[in-house]
Amino acid sequence: MYLSFTCVDVNGEINREICSFQGIRFNINGFAVLSTEHNVHDYILPIDNEHYTVLINNLENLIKTGPSIIRLAKGKVYRVRKNAMLPLDDKKEREYEFTGI
């Protein structure tokens, strides 16, 4: 399964990417981490635990329909070096949404 999304890199440039989607997890520091085949980057989503649960439920329901490509729409995704911390403000996104293509 592939994941299509727009991300912001450390220079503030906006890029469109399609990656092999390998999973998502919530980090206790207040963001979700997307796992892909990229070995040197993490993709992080600033989100609180409550909205992460909503996002995961959305993803589970979408996976049941069997799309080859999933689009992550709305909200900001940040591309950072693997295991790096990105200084984020306290504002967490609430508008993330997975859709099938």
N, C-alpha and C positions, 0 to 999 in steps of 0.2 A: 504494500500500500504506500502511496506517495502523499506527501503533504505539500501544499502550495500556500505560500504566505509572503507578505512583505515585511522586511525587517530593517532596523536601524543599526548601523555599525558604530564603532567607537568614535568615528569622525563625524557622525551625524548624517551620513549619506544613507539614502533609502534605496534598498535593493529588493528585487523580486526573486524568490528562490523556490525551487522544487527539490525536495529531499525525500529519501526513504524514511518513512515514519516508523520509529522503533518504540515509542512510548512517551509518556508524560508523567512527571512526578511533582509533588508539592514539596518545597523546601521550607524549613521552619523560619527562614529569614523573610518570608512573605512574598515568594514568587514561585512560579511553576517553571520547570525545566523540560524543554522538548528534547527527546533523544532522537538523533539521526545518525546517518553513516559518517558524518563529518567528525573526524577524530580530534581536530584542534579547536573546534568551536562548540559553545553551548548556545542555545537559543532560550532566552528567558522572557517570561511574561509576568509583570508585576500584577499580582492578584491576591485578594484575601482568601482565606480558607472557605468561607461561605460561597463565594462566587466560583472558586475552583471546583467545589462539589457540583454546582450547577453545570459548569463546563464539562466535567467528566461525565455526568449523566447525558448531556447532549452528545458527547463523543460515543458513548456506549450505544445509544439509540441509532446513531448514524452508522456505526460499524455493522450493526445487524442488517442493514440494507445492502451491504457489500460493494461500496464504491471503490474504484481503483485509485482515485485521487480525492483527497479531502482538502478543502480550502479552510484555512483559519482566517476568518474575517473579523473586522473591527478590532479595536485595541492595538497596542504597540507590542511588537516582538523585538527584542534586542539581541544582536549577535555579539558575543564576547568570547575571549579566549577561554578554553576549557578550564573549569574550576576558578575562573576569575570572578570577582565581585564587581558589580556595576553600581555606582552610587545612584540610588533612586530616591526620589522624594517619597513622602508618605502617602501620596495619592495612588491608590490601586485602581486598575482598570476594572470595569464591571461589564463591559460590552463585548467580550470575546465570544465568538460563536464558530462552531465547526459546521460546514456545509459540504454536501457531496457535489462532485462535478460530473 
